[in-house]
Amino acid sequence: MAEREWFDTDYYKVLGVTSTATAAEITKAYRKLAKQHHPDTNPGSEARFKEITAANDVVGDPDQRKEYDEVRRLGPAAAGFGGPQQQGNANDMFSTFFGGSQRRPRAQRGEDVETALHLNFRDAVFGLETTVPLPTNENCRACGGRGGAPGGGFVTCPTCHGQGMVNANQGLFSMSQACSTCHGRGGRVVTPCASCQGTGREMSSRRIKVRIPSGVEDGQRIKLTGKGEPGRGGGPAGDLLVDIHVASDPHFARRGQHLTTKVSVSATQAMLGTTVEIPTMDEPVNLKIPSGTQPGTTMRVRGRGIPASKKNAHGDLLVTVNVTLPKKLTKEQRTLVEKLASTLKETVES
């Protein structure tokens, strides 16, 4: 590809993404377009497929994308329209970008993988060791990623000898480009693989052991470094991103590092004081309700909340006292209450 043509080509536009698209968005767009325009499934789309492949080779590689963006930023000078010094800089950049005729595929980081984990309230409080599903898109095990049925369903390309890429001299520089014979596929599918329908890829899922820390919250995302899809060309693996979903509990709720619950006492218990048994996330404890406790009063049971972590101290259990009143009174009870009310009124007024 001539320098001016390379400069004029908007690889982001070719893939239908913006120049600020993430690596995951670029990969997703490329896979969709490559599947749609692959010559094996859509005859006559060779030129479009070649264009898509070339675009992904550039902006799909983090290092090449950085250099490509830099050339685009320099404008016409990068395409050879500036002065001698500018042209020299541009030529150096082209040389760096294409890496010469012996350029090897650059190491690429594997994609991040997202999965969800549903926990009950208690497990979220104390943490646990469990397994999570790890969905991954990998080479088809039946055909080894070739797309052809085992035993002759795939014919190796005689031009690139199965590499999918060939070296092309372009005057001042040389570059590797998709083989025009096999369109970068490394060969031709004669009989599609029954397992992957000729795509060469299949979705699979395996379970991976993870340690969920105590105090994890609903909606929190935990990153497990290096547990995502494997890298390419010796690149590092991506990360596994675990989205946490915590079920509600009939007795407890959460307020930061503290747990909250409610206890009900009668009016006489609130006035006279009492001791009630309070459930906790461990064994029950006895809580003393002082005389004269008002409805809605919150009392603290220390050390019965979220366990301590590196970032947070041990939380407490916050108990809100509800005072219940009888819905109906007998005649005798009403007389006693009226007498009590009169006595209390005299005490307050005095």
Secondary structure, 3 states (H helix, E strand, C coil): CCHHHHHHCCHHHHHCCCCCCCHHHHHHHHHHHHHHHCCCCCCCCHHHHHHHHHHHHHHCCHHHHHHHHHHHHHHHHHHCCCCHHHHHHHHHHHHHHHCCCCCCCCCECCCCEEEEEEECHHHHHHCEEEEEEEEEEEECCCCCCCCECCCCCEEECCCCCCCCEEEEEECCEEEEEECCCCCCCCEEECCECCCCCCCCEEEEEEEEEEEECCCCCCCCEEEECCCCCCCECCCCCCCEEEEEEECCCCCCEEECCEEEEEEEEEHHHHHHCEEEEECCCCCCEEEEECCCCCCCCEEEECCCCCCCCCCCCCCCEEEEEEEECCCCCCHHHHHHHHHHHHHHHHHHHC
